[in-house]
């Protein structure tokens, strides 16, 4: 399983190239992105995939020097439980 990254999304594709997990974080403006949603297909749940996706999203956002507003309830809990990643929160 490989995590793919773009400037506004981190995702995983299955063998048929169907998206089966993602974190979506479009830019709000030049300095800010919004983590809108996190999705993991039921076949992958309980495997720590959402955490891996959020860590990858953090890396993309940090490298882009973006601050983040979080609208996703899972991501809110993740940031709360992982203080070392809170430096990108707005």
C-alpha positions in Angstrom: 0.0 0.0 0.0 1.5 3.3 -1.0 0.5 6.8 0.1 0.3 9.4 -2.7 0.6 13.1 -2.1 -0.6 16.2 -3.9 -0.7 19.8 -2.7 -4.3 19.4 -1.5 -4.7 15.7 -0.8 -3.0 12.6 0.5 -4.6 9.4 -0.6 -4.3 5.6 -1.2 -5.4 3.8 -4.3 -6.2 0.1 -4.5 -5.1 -2.2 -7.2 -8.0 -1.0 -9.5 -6.8 2.6 -9.0 -9.9 3.4 -6.8 -9.3 5.8 -4.0 -9.8 3.9 -0.7 -8.5 6.4 1.8 -7.7 10.1 1.8 -7.2 13.3 3.7 -8.5 16.4 1.8 -6.9 19.8 2.6 -7.6 22.5 0.0 -6.1 25.9 0.3 -8.3 28.7 1.8 -5.8 31.4 0.8 -2.0 31.8 0.2 -1.1 31.0 3.9 -3.9 28.7 5.0 -5.4 25.3 4.2 -8.5 23.6 5.6 -8.5 19.9 6.6 -12.0 19.2 5.4 -12.3 15.4 5.6 -10.6 12.1 6.3 -11.9 8.9 4.9 -10.8 5.3 5.2 -12.6 2.5 3.5 -14.1 -0.1 5.9 -11.7 -2.7 4.6 -8.7 -0.7 6.0 -10.2 0.5 9.3 -8.4 -0.3 12.5 -5.0 -0.4 10.7 -3.8 3.1 11.6 -4.3 4.3 8.0 -6.0 7.6 9.0 -3.1 8.4 11.3 -0.5 7.7 8.5 -2.5 9.9 6.1 -2.6 12.7 8.6 1.1 12.5 9.2 1.7 12.6 5.5 -0.7 15.6 5.2 1.3 17.3 7.9 4.5 16.8 6.0 2.9 18.3 2.8 1.4 21.3 4.7 4.6 22.0 6.7 6.8 21.8 3.6 4.4 24.3 1.9 4.6 26.7 4.9 0.8 26.6 5.3 -1.2 27.0 8.5 -4.2 24.8 9.0 -7.8 25.2 10.1 -9.3 21.8 10.9 -13.0 21.1 10.0 -12.7 17.3 10.2 -13.6 15.7 13.6 -11.1 12.9 13.3 -8.3 15.3 12.4 -9.3 17.5 15.4 -8.9 14.6 17.8 -5.7 13.5 16.1 -4.1 17.0 16.5 -5.3 17.1 20.1 -3.6 13.7 20.8 -0.4 14.6 18.9 0.9 17.9 20.2 4.1 17.7 18.2 2.1 18.3 15.0 0.2 21.3 16.4 2.7 23.9 15.1 0.8 24.2 11.8 -2.5 24.9 13.4 -4.0 28.3 12.9 
